[in-house]
Amino acid sequence: MQILFLLFAALAVVAAFNVILQRNPLYSAIGLIVTLCALAGLFLTLSAQFIAAIQIIVYAGAIMVLFVFVIMLLNVRAEEAKADHLKYLKLLAGPLFLALLAEVFLAVRFIDDPPPVLPSGTNVDAAQIPGTVESVGNAMFSSYVLPFEAVSVLILMAMVGALLLARRERDEKPVEVSKQ
């Protein structure tokens, strides 16, 4: 099971780098879909089947369809021809990558306890087992109700912003007058 976890983790990291390094936004979106599917595989190896299914249905499905729709609607390829104005950010990429790598190594070094395994026949409330529908529902609508609603408002704002950007771009195109 650990080998499968490490394979999914490596796939997620490689696909995440692909998202960052691609110049074409459509290829970046495809890389993000692969990253989200690899994360669902990680959730499966951690016995969180419900969260894995939601990861595939909501993020790799619905949200990524929305991203691809916005990419196609805004015709982002026209933006690729413009000059890169943020060249100084390339200088920060190396040190930030090394900091991230150090953080990952420290996290792996200090993880020494395997997750607890419940003996068979143990009576445990399903709401206490992480990754089940009951535990996710209890957490989402009790402890995390404010962040849950904030994310829904953020997604709504992103959709409205995409529509406004598409409308503004369409209104800026000059109207051709035919001579007769």
MDAnalysis code that builds the backbone (N, CA, C; Angstrom):
import MDAnalysis as mda
import numpy as np

u = mda.Universe.empty(540, n_residues=180, atom_resindex=np.repeat(np.arange(180), 3), trajectory=True)
u.add_TopologyAttr("name", ["N", "CA", "C"] * 180)
u.add_TopologyAttr("resid", np.arange(1, 181))
u.add_TopologyAttr("resname", ["MET", "GLN", "ILE", "LEU", "PHE", "LEU", "LEU", "PHE", "ALA", "ALA", "LEU", "ALA", "VAL", "VAL", "ALA", "ALA", "PHE", "ASN", "VAL", "ILE", "LEU", "GLN", "ARG", "ASN", "PRO", "LEU", "TYR", "SER", "ALA", "ILE", "GLY", "LEU", "ILE", "VAL", "THR", "LEU", "CYS", "ALA", "LEU", "ALA", "GLY", "LEU", "PHE", "LEU", "THR", "LEU", "SER", "ALA", "GLN", "PHE", "ILE", "ALA", "ALA", "ILE", "GLN", "ILE", "ILE", "VAL", "TYR", "ALA", "GLY", "ALA", "ILE", "MET", "VAL", "LEU", "PHE", "VAL", "PHE", "VAL", "ILE", "MET", "LEU", "LEU", "ASN", "VAL", "ARG", "ALA", "GLU", "GLU", "ALA", "LYS", "ALA", "ASP", "HIS", "LEU", "LYS", "TYR", "LEU", "LYS", "LEU", "LEU", "ALA", "GLY", "PRO", "LEU", "PHE", "LEU", "ALA", "LEU", "LEU", "ALA", "GLU", "VAL", "PHE", "LEU", "ALA", "VAL", "ARG", "PHE", "ILE", "ASP", "ASP", "PRO", "PRO", "PRO", "VAL", "LEU", "PRO", "SER", "GLY", "THR", "ASN", "VAL", "ASP", "ALA", "ALA", "GLN", "ILE", "PRO", "GLY", "THR", "VAL", "GLU", "SER", "VAL", "GLY", "ASN", "ALA", "MET", "PHE", "SER", "SER", "TYR", "VAL", "LEU", "PRO", "PHE", "GLU", "ALA", "VAL", "SER", "VAL", "LEU", "ILE", "LEU", "MET", "ALA", "MET", "VAL", "GLY", "ALA", "LEU", "LEU", "LEU", "ALA", "ARG", "ARG", "GLU", "ARG", "ASP", "GLU", "LYS", "PRO", "VAL", "GLU", "VAL", "SER", "LYS", "GLN"])
u.atoms.positions = np.array([
    [0.826, -1.201, 0.000],
    [0.000, 0.000, 0.000],
    [0.869, 1.263, 0.000],
    [2.026, 1.177, 0.671],
    [2.906, 2.338, 0.703],
    [3.502, 2.625, -0.669],
    [3.782, 1.569, -1.436],
    [4.330, 1.765, -2.780],
    [3.300, 2.463, -3.656],
    [2.032, 2.058, -3.544],
    [0.964, 2.704, -4.305],
    [0.816, 4.169, -3.890],
    [0.916, 4.428, -2.589],
    [0.855, 5.809, -2.096],
    [1.985, 6.641, -2.690],
    [3.201, 6.095, -2.691],
    [4.343, 6.831, -3.227],
    [4.216, 7.054, -4.736],
    [3.652, 6.079, -5.449],
    [3.446, 6.263, -6.892],
    [2.437, 7.377, -7.171],
    [1.328, 7.371, -6.418],
    [0.337, 8.445, -6.590],
    [0.926, 9.797, -6.205],
    [1.741, 9.824, -5.142],
    [2.357, 11.083, -4.709],
    [3.320, 11.604, -5.775],
    [4.128, 10.706, -6.347],
    [5.061, 11.125, -7.397],
    [4.304, 11.622, -8.625],
    [3.227, 10.928, -8.999],
    [2.416, 11.374, -10.138],
    [1.811, 12.749, -9.867],
    [1.338, 12.978, -8.647],
    [0.758, 14.279, -8.305],
    [1.799, 15.389, -8.394],
    [3.005, 15.122, -7.921],
    [4.058, 16.149, -7.957],
    [4.476, 16.447, -9.394],
    [4.668, 15.400, -10.207],
    [5.078, 15.599, -11.601],
    [3.989, 16.354, -12.369],
    [2.732, 15.973, -12.160],
    [1.635, 16.646, -12.857],
    [1.491, 18.095, -12.374],
    [1.752, 18.348, -11.090],
    [1.685, 19.723, -10.579],
    [2.785, 20.589, -11.203],
    [3.978, 20.015, -11.375],
    [5.030, 20.756, -12.078],
    [4.629, 21.010, -13.523],
    [3.954, 20.059, -14.129],
    [3.481, 20.230, -15.499],
    [2.493, 21.404, -15.587],
    [1.663, 21.559, -14.571],
    [0.711, 22.686, -14.549],
    [1.468, 24.005, -14.567],
    [2.542, 24.074, -13.812],
    [3.300, 25.320, -13.694],
    [4.145, 25.591, -14.934],
    [4.736, 24.550, -15.498],
    [5.717, 24.741, -16.558],
    [5.130, 24.861, -17.951],
    [3.887, 24.496, -18.165],
    [3.282, 24.565, -19.499],
    [2.980, 26.009, -19.875],
    [3.237, 26.364, -21.116],
    [2.902, 27.703, -21.619],
    [1.459, 27.764, -22.096],
    [0.951, 26.652, -22.599],
    [-0.416, 26.608, -23.094],
    [-1.366, 26.362, -21.908],
    [-2.320, 27.252, -21.678],
    [-3.206, 27.086, -20.520],
    [-4.079, 25.833, -20.595],
    [-4.386, 25.367, -21.791],
    [-5.191, 24.158, -21.906],
    [-4.402, 22.943, -21.437],
    [-3.117, 22.888, -21.758],
    [-2.271, 21.791, -21.274],
    [-2.088, 21.872, -19.762],
    [-2.037, 23.083, -19.237],
    [-1.961, 23.246, -17.784],
    [-3.229, 22.724, -17.112],
    [-4.372, 22.971, -17.717],
    [-5.626, 22.469, -17.161],
    [-5.657, 20.943, -17.181],
    [-5.136, 20.339, -18.246],
    [-5.078, 18.874, -18.309],
    [-4.132, 18.344, -17.234],
    [-3.018, 19.023, -17.023],
    [-2.107, 18.632, -15.946],
    [-2.761, 18.744, -14.580],
    [-3.604, 19.754, -14.396],
    [-4.317, 19.907, -13.134],
    [-5.329, 18.780, -12.942],
    [-5.955, 18.328, -14.012],
    [-6.880, 17.199, -13.911],
    [-6.122, 15.950, -13.465],
    [-4.938, 15.722, -14.036],
    [-4.131, 14.565, -13.631],
    [-3.716, 14.691, -12.167],
    [-3.359, 15.892, -11.734],
    [-2.997, 16.114, -10.334],
    [-4.166, 15.803, -9.408],
    [-5.345, 16.260, -9.764],
    [-6.521, 16.012, -8.929],
    [-6.876, 14.531, -8.887],
    [-6.708, 13.827, -9.995],
    [-6.975, 12.389, -10.004],
    [-5.941, 11.642, -9.165],
    [-4.681, 12.077, -9.201],
    [-3.654, 11.463, -8.358],
    [-3.955, 11.711, -6.878],
    [-4.475, 12.886, -6.556],
    [-4.872, 13.152, -5.175],
    [-6.020, 12.247, -4.745],
    [-6.925, 11.969, -5.652],
    [-8.003, 11.024, -5.337],
    [-7.425, 9.640, -5.065],
    [-6.414, 9.254, -5.829],
    [-5.745, 7.981, -5.555],
    [-5.074, 7.982, -4.188],
    [-4.488, 9.110, -3.806],
    [-3.906, 9.214, -2.462],
    [-4.966, 9.058, -1.390],
    [-6.119, 9.674, -1.599],
    [-7.201, 9.525, -0.633],
    [-7.662, 8.070, -0.545],
    [-7.681, 7.367, -1.666],
    [-8.068, 5.957, -1.638],
    [-7.077, 5.126, -0.825],
    [-5.791, 5.412, -0.971],
    [-4.810, 4.658, -0.193],
    [-4.895, 4.977, 1.292],
    [-5.480, 6.103, 1.644],
    [-5.662, 6.472, 3.047],
    [-7.026, 6.057, 3.587],
    [-7.762, 5.242, 2.833],
    [-9.085, 4.717, 3.219],
    [-10.124, 5.812, 3.374],
    [-10.056, 6.821, 2.541],
    [-11.051, 7.889, 2.539],
    [-11.769, 7.857, 1.192],
    [-12.604, 6.830, 1.014],
    [-13.243, 6.602, -0.276],
    [-14.205, 7.714, -0.653],
    [-14.927, 8.226, 0.308],
    [-15.888, 9.291, 0.010],
    [-15.178, 10.545, -0.482],
    [-14.101, 10.915, 0.189],
    [-13.366, 12.111, -0.214],
    [-12.742, 11.913, -1.590],
    [-12.281, 10.689, -1.886],
    [-11.718, 10.405, -3.213],
    [-12.781, 10.545, -4.293],
    [-13.974, 10.031, -4.025],
    [-15.057, 10.142, -5.006],
    [-15.462, 11.595, -5.221],
    [-15.546, 12.356, -4.151],
    [-15.890, 13.773, -4.264],
    [-14.786, 14.528, -5.006],
    [-13.542, 14.150, -4.770],
    [-12.413, 14.778, -5.474],
    [-12.565, 14.598, -6.979],
    [-12.919, 13.410, -7.420],
    [-13.082, 13.141, -8.845],
    [-14.321, 13.847, -9.393],
    [-15.430, 13.723, -8.702],
    [-16.696, 14.261, -9.223],
    [-16.676, 15.783, -9.249],
    [-16.298, 16.392, -8.129],
    [-16.398, 17.845, -8.021],
    [-15.218, 18.540, -8.681],
    [-14.010, 18.198, -8.272],
    [-12.858, 18.957, -8.752],
    [-12.414, 18.527, -10.139],
    [-12.100, 17.245, -10.322],
    [-11.619, 16.799, -11.627],
    [-12.735, 16.849, -12.663],
    [-13.975, 16.813, -12.218],
    [-15.097, 16.872, -13.144],
    [-15.611, 18.280, -13.341],
    [-16.402, 18.742, -12.400],
    [-17.134, 19.998, -12.573],
    [-16.232, 21.230, -12.619],
    [-15.331, 21.366, -11.669],
    [-14.498, 22.567, -11.613],
    [-13.573, 22.646, -12.816],
    [-13.003, 21.520, -13.221],
    [-12.099, 21.550, -14.366],
    [-12.840, 21.790, -15.677],
    [-14.070, 21.314, -15.777],
    [-14.873, 21.650, -16.959],
    [-15.109, 23.153, -17.003],
    [-15.356, 23.749, -15.842],
    [-15.530, 25.201, -15.774],
    [-14.240, 25.924, -16.183],
    [-13.091, 25.462, -15.707],
    [-11.813, 26.076, -16.081],
    [-11.582, 25.990, -17.582],
    [-11.783, 24.808, -18.150],
    [-11.561, 24.639, -19.587],
    [-12.543, 25.514, -20.371],
    [-13.788, 25.616, -19.894],
    [-14.773, 26.479, -20.541],
    [-14.307, 27.927, -20.531],
    [-13.789, 28.397, -19.412],
    [-13.315, 29.781, -19.317],
    [-12.099, 29.996, -20.210],
    [-11.194, 29.020, -20.250],
    [-10.019, 29.135, -21.118],
    [-10.451, 29.261, -22.572],
    [-11.391, 28.425, -22.987],
    [-11.859, 28.480, -24.373],
    [-12.666, 29.755, -24.637],
    [-13.448, 30.197, -23.648],
    [-14.286, 31.374, -23.816],
    [-13.446, 32.637, -23.952],
    [-12.378, 32.738, -23.166],
    [-11.551, 33.943, -23.192],
    [-10.486, 33.915, -24.276],
    [-10.315, 32.779, -24.934],
    [-9.326, 32.634, -25.994],
    [-7.965, 33.117, -25.508],
    [-7.424, 32.419, -24.522],
    [-6.209, 32.836, -23.839],
    [-4.988, 32.771, -24.748],
    [-5.054, 32.065, -25.852],
    [-3.899, 31.967, -26.744],
    [-3.467, 33.332, -27.265],
    [-4.389, 34.270, -27.399],
    [-4.029, 35.612, -27.838],
    [-3.156, 36.313, -26.797],
    [-3.303, 35.935, -25.531],
    [-2.522, 36.541, -24.465],
    [-1.086, 36.039, -24.466],
    [-0.821, 34.864, -25.053],
    [0.521, 34.302, -25.045],
    [1.500, 35.159, -25.837],
    [1.044, 35.908, -26.810],
    [1.928, 36.709, -27.655],
    [2.481, 37.924, -26.915],
    [1.846, 38.331, -25.832],
    [2.312, 39.499, -25.094],
    [3.608, 39.190, -24.357],
    [4.394, 40.222, -24.111],
    [5.680, 40.059, -23.423],
    [5.455, 39.694, -21.957],
    [6.403, 38.952, -21.402],
    [6.331, 38.560, -19.999],
    [6.831, 39.715, -19.131],
    [5.928, 40.313, -18.354],
    [6.283, 41.480, -17.553],
    [6.788, 41.105, -16.170],
    [6.654, 39.861, -15.777],
    [7.028, 39.438, -14.429],
    [8.265, 38.542, -14.465],
    [9.321, 39.004, -15.117],
    [10.536, 38.209, -15.257],
    [11.265, 38.043, -13.922],
    [11.075, 38.969, -12.991],
    [11.748, 38.868, -11.708],
    [11.234, 37.696, -10.888],
    [10.020, 37.221, -11.186],
    [9.491, 36.074, -10.455],
    [10.259, 34.798, -10.765],
    [10.892, 34.727, -11.929],
    [11.695, 33.556, -12.270],
    [12.897, 33.438, -11.339],
    [13.380, 34.550, -10.818],
    [14.494, 34.513, -9.879],
    [14.074, 33.941, -8.536],
    [12.818, 34.111, -8.175],
    [12.315, 33.593, -6.901],
    [11.960, 32.111, -6.978],
    [11.813, 31.568, -8.173],
    [11.358, 30.193, -8.319],
    [12.331, 29.197, -7.694],
    [13.618, 29.378, -7.912],
    [14.619, 28.447, -7.378],
    [14.631, 28.399, -5.855],
    [14.788, 29.549, -5.186],
    [14.781, 29.512, -3.712],
    [13.458, 29.008, -3.127],
    [12.343, 29.369, -3.735],
    [11.066, 28.877, -3.222],
    [10.926, 27.372, -3.421],
    [11.450, 26.857, -4.530],
    [11.425, 25.413, -4.750],
    [12.279, 24.700, -3.713],
    [13.462, 25.240, -3.414],
    [14.320, 24.627, -2.401],
    [13.668, 24.667, -1.020],
    [12.969, 25.750, -0.711],
    [12.260, 25.829, 0.571],
    [11.145, 24.794, 0.638],
    [10.415, 24.616, -0.462],
    [9.363, 23.608, -0.499],
    [9.941, 22.212, -0.358],
    [11.048, 21.951, -1.020],
    [11.697, 20.648, -0.939],
    [12.173, 20.368, 0.482],
    [12.746, 21.369, 1.143],
    [13.178, 21.210, 2.535],
    [11.990, 20.929, 3.450],
    [10.884, 21.615, 3.205],
    [9.692, 21.386, 4.014],
    [9.156, 19.972, 3.838],
    [9.168, 19.467, 2.613],
    [8.705, 18.101, 2.363],
    [9.612, 17.090, 3.050],
    [10.926, 17.292, 2.956],
    [11.853, 16.363, 3.611],
    [11.690, 16.385, 5.127],
    [11.479, 17.556, 5.703],
    [11.253, 17.635, 7.148],
    [9.955, 16.950, 7.545],
    [8.926, 17.125, 6.741],
    [7.647, 16.478, 7.055],
    [7.774, 14.964, 6.978],
    [8.480, 14.464, 5.971],
    [8.657, 13.018, 5.832],
    [9.538, 12.478, 6.951],
    [10.518, 13.243, 7.356],
    [11.426, 12.782, 8.411],
    [10.723, 12.631, 9.740],
    [9.808, 13.519, 10.056],
    [9.162, 13.486, 11.362],
    [7.885, 12.657, 11.394],
    [7.494, 12.082, 10.275],
    [6.346, 11.179, 10.281],
    [6.879, 9.788, 10.552],
    [6.663, 9.308, 11.770],
    [7.158, 7.984, 12.105],
    [6.063, 7.049, 12.596],
    [4.917, 7.583, 12.923],
    [3.825, 6.739, 13.403],
    [2.878, 6.404, 12.268],
    [2.633, 5.110, 12.034],
    [1.626, 4.753, 11.023],
    [0.235, 5.078, 11.542],
    [-0.728, 5.249, 10.649],
    [-2.078, 5.529, 11.114],
    [-2.617, 4.356, 11.915],
    [-3.424, 4.621, 12.936],
    [-3.941, 3.528, 13.761],
    [-4.908, 2.651, 12.971],
    [-4.791, 1.360, 13.182],
    [-5.664, 0.395, 12.529],
    [-6.636, -0.122, 13.576],
    [-7.924, -0.019, 13.293],
    [-8.937, -0.484, 14.229],
    [-9.060, -1.998, 14.149],
    [-9.076, -2.674, 15.278],
    [-9.277, -4.124, 15.238],
    [-10.686, -4.456, 14.762],
    [-10.821, -5.573, 14.100],
    [-12.137, -5.961, 13.593],
    [-13.065, -6.251, 14.752],
    [-14.317, -5.889, 14.580],
    [-15.321, -6.103, 15.620],
    [-15.412, -4.968, 16.614],
    [-14.654, -3.890, 16.407],
    [-14.690, -2.751, 17.317],
    [-15.902, -1.900, 16.992],
    [-16.642, -1.524, 18.001],
    [-17.808, -0.655, 17.822],
    [-17.350, 0.794, 17.886],
    [-17.290, 1.414, 16.726],
    [-16.871, 2.813, 16.625],
    [-17.948, 3.560, 15.860],
    [-18.264, 4.765, 16.338],
    [-19.242, 5.603, 15.650],
    [-18.680, 5.997, 14.276],
    [-19.493, 5.869, 13.239],
    [-19.026, 6.171, 11.877],
    [-18.635, 7.633, 11.720],
    [-19.189, 8.516, 12.554],
    [-18.851, 9.939, 12.460],
    [-17.451, 10.221, 12.979],
    [-16.838, 9.265, 13.678],
    [-15.494, 9.455, 14.210],
    [-14.417, 8.954, 13.264],
    [-14.789, 8.150, 12.266],
    [-13.815, 7.618, 11.319],
    [-13.597, 8.658, 10.229],
    [-12.362, 9.132, 10.054],
    [-12.141, 10.158, 9.032],
    [-12.365, 9.613, 7.626],
    [-12.945, 10.449, 6.767],
    [-13.158, 10.078, 5.376],
    [-14.509, 9.484, 5.073],
    [-15.323, 9.239, 6.082],
    [-16.656, 8.697, 5.817],
    [-17.624, 9.841, 5.557],
    [-18.779, 9.488, 5.018],
    [-19.790, 10.503, 4.711],
    [-20.225, 11.223, 5.987],
    [-20.413, 10.475, 7.057],
    [-20.868, 11.084, 8.312],
    [-19.848, 12.058, 8.881],
    [-18.578, 11.674, 8.882],
    [-17.569, 12.564, 9.462],
    [-17.378, 13.820, 8.617],
    [-17.405, 13.667, 7.290],
    [-17.266, 14.833, 6.417],
    [-18.473, 15.758, 6.571],
    [-19.671, 15.182, 6.614],
    [-20.882, 15.990, 6.776],
    [-20.910, 16.715, 8.110],
    [-20.556, 16.022, 9.193],
    [-20.521, 16.677, 10.505],
    [-19.510, 17.807, 10.539],
    [-18.327, 17.584, 9.969],
    [-17.309, 18.633, 9.974],
    [-17.703, 19.795, 9.079],
    [-18.272, 19.488, 7.900],
    [-18.597, 20.535, 6.934],
    [-19.694, 21.460, 7.434],
    [-20.669, 20.901, 8.128],
    [-21.799, 21.729, 8.534],
    [-21.782, 22.093, 10.005],
    [-20.668, 21.878, 10.679],
    [-20.540, 22.345, 12.058],
    [-19.280, 23.204, 12.190],
    [-18.121, 22.599, 12.096],
    [-16.875, 23.344, 12.300],
    [-16.502, 24.212, 11.108],
    [-16.806, 23.740, 9.890],
    [-16.324, 24.414, 8.693],
    [-17.444, 25.018, 7.856],
    [-18.529, 25.425, 8.469],
    [-19.641, 25.969, 7.691],
    [-19.280, 27.324, 7.067],
    [-18.531, 28.163, 7.774],
    [-18.147, 29.466, 7.226],
    [-17.182, 29.321, 6.047],
    [-16.101, 28.524, 6.149],
    [-15.253, 28.344, 4.960],
    [-15.990, 27.685, 3.797],
    [-16.911, 26.778, 4.086],
    [-17.693, 26.131, 3.032],
    [-18.511, 27.153, 2.263],
    [-19.169, 28.050, 2.964],
    [-19.966, 29.090, 2.307],
    [-19.070, 30.111, 1.604],
    [-17.905, 30.409, 2.183],
    [-16.982, 31.345, 1.537],
    [-16.481, 30.791, 0.206],
    [-16.211, 29.500, 0.151],
    [-15.761, 28.883, -1.102],
    [-16.867, 28.926, -2.145],
    [-18.108, 28.700, -1.727],
    [-19.209, 28.752, -2.697],
    [-19.385, 30.166, -3.247],
    [-19.232, 31.180, -2.418],
    [-19.316, 32.567, -2.896],
    [-18.141, 32.878, -3.817],
    [-16.945, 32.373, -3.488],
    [-15.767, 32.590, -4.326],
    [-15.947, 31.972, -5.711],
    [-16.501, 30.773, -5.766],
    [-16.743, 30.123, -7.055],
    [-17.782, 30.907, -7.858],
    [-18.813, 31.403, -7.198],
    [-19.825, 32.210, -7.880],
    [-19.205, 33.491, -8.429],
    [-18.326, 34.130, -7.643],
    [-17.663, 35.348, -8.116],
    [-16.765, 35.052, -9.312],
    [-16.091, 33.890, -9.318],
    [-15.233, 33.528, -10.447],
    [-16.060, 33.338, -11.712],
    [-17.224, 32.728, -11.599],
    [-18.075, 32.532, -12.774],
    [-18.581, 33.870, -13.308],
    [-19.011, 34.757, -12.421],
    [-19.493, 36.068, -12.857],
    [-18.353, 36.863, -13.485],
    [-17.153, 36.792, -12.891],
    [-16.002, 37.492, -13.458],
    [-15.641, 36.983, -14.839],
    [-15.721, 35.670, -15.034],
    [-15.415, 35.103, -16.354],
    [-16.421, 35.588, -17.390],
    [-17.673, 35.644, -17.015],
    [-18.687, 36.132, -17.953],
    [-18.490, 37.611, -18.269],
    [-18.139, 38.405, -17.263],
    [-17.899, 39.830, -17.511],
    [-16.678, 40.042, -18.394],
    [-15.613, 39.268, -18.178],
    [-14.432, 39.389, -19.027],
    [-14.746, 39.006, -20.468],
    [-15.513, 37.971, -20.652],
    [-15.872, 37.554, -22.006],
    [-16.744, 38.604, -22.682],
    [-17.669, 39.184, -21.931],
    [-18.542, 40.202, -22.508],
    [-17.774, 41.467, -22.855],
    [-16.841, 41.858, -21.976],
    [-16.055, 43.062, -22.229],
    [-15.170, 42.877, -23.456],
    [-14.567, 41.701, -23.607],
    [-13.724, 41.449, -24.764],
    [-14.545, 41.479, -26.052],
    [-15.748, 40.965, -25.997],
    [-16.604, 40.954, -27.179],
    [-17.058, 42.376, -27.518],
    [-17.321, 43.219, -26.503],
    [-17.774, 44.592, -26.748],
    [-16.650, 45.480, -27.285],
    [-15.381, 45.137, -27.007],
    [-14.260, 45.967, -27.451],
    [-13.916, 45.763, -28.917],
    [-14.368, 44.701, -29.540],
    [-14.057, 44.453, -30.947],
    [-14.745, 45.499, -31.814],
    [-14.021, 46.074, -32.780],
    [-14.624, 47.110, -33.626],
    [-15.702, 46.515, -34.551],
    [-16.694, 47.307, -34.771],
    [-17.792, 46.885, -35.647],
    [-17.457, 47.330, -37.062],
    [-17.542, 46.404, -37.994],
    [-17.245, 46.732, -39.386],
    [-18.502, 47.246, -40.053],
    [-18.343, 48.359, -40.784],
    [-19.459, 48.953, -41.506],
    [-19.269, 48.643, -42.968],
    [-20.261, 48.052, -43.576],
    [-20.129, 47.706, -44.993],
    [-20.569, 48.911, -45.848],
    [-19.853, 49.096, -46.960],
    [-20.164, 50.197, -47.872],
    [-21.102, 49.689, -48.963],
    [-22.157, 50.440, -49.175],
    [-23.103, 50.070, -50.240],
    [-23.492, 51.247, -51.068],
])
